[in-house]
Amino acid sequence: MALSMQSRRPGARKVVLRILRAVTPAPLRALLAGWLPLPSRRASPGTSDVESAVVRPGVSLDVYWLSTRGRQGPAASLLIFGDEVMRFDCLGPGAGHMHLNLKQARGVPHGTAARLYFREQDVIGQIERACFEVEHNLPYVLTLNVAARIRRLRFTSAERQRAVTFLRQAMLAQQARHALPAAAGSASAQPVPKPPPNPGGVGKGAR
């Protein structure tokens, strides 16, 4: 079954949610994290050209172009029941990173929303790393979530593979559309690496 495509535009609701974030103390935000909907990166300034795909009911992938702190690149958010469970910011050398279970850790120092930097330095390699993490380490990431219904969720290998196919194609398309010609040429000249099992990843045994 092919992934269904849909367009997503952040609504006025995000303004109210941002106000709630601003006035809610960090400990209370952590306590409410299992059900308080907080805006994801796709609704933030600096994101554009959002493409979305429904993986299964309640689960979607957003792929978009991200501009932040002087860096640009393709990015993606995996949303489950509105929670941003995984996010990948493929921003090139020294800047590419991922986040896990962002909502529950916002406002909590040194929480799981901390950046986990990619070992891969070129954008194409970072895209491949993002695909590897979704295909192989998503089940483990789900076990770290505070929401019981997310921890109980199980994806079939076919569902993960369909998600990875969309993720790879959409992020490569974002890079081709938005990257500067010189940067795009340099990136396209790089061979696409095949990540070895778990280096820099999040599964058990990963360093």
Buried (B, 14 or more C-beta within 10 A) or exposed (E): EEBEEEEBEBEEEBEEBBEBBEEBEEEEBBEBBBEBBBBBBBBBEBBEBBBBBBBBEBBBBBBBBBBBEEBBBBBBBBBBBBBBBBBBBBBBEEBBBBBBBBBBBBBBEEBBBEEBBBBBBBBBBBBBBBBBBBBBBBEBBBEBBBBEEBEEBEBEEEBBBBBBBBBBEBBBBBBEEBBEEEBBEBBBEEEEBEBEEBEBBBBEEBE
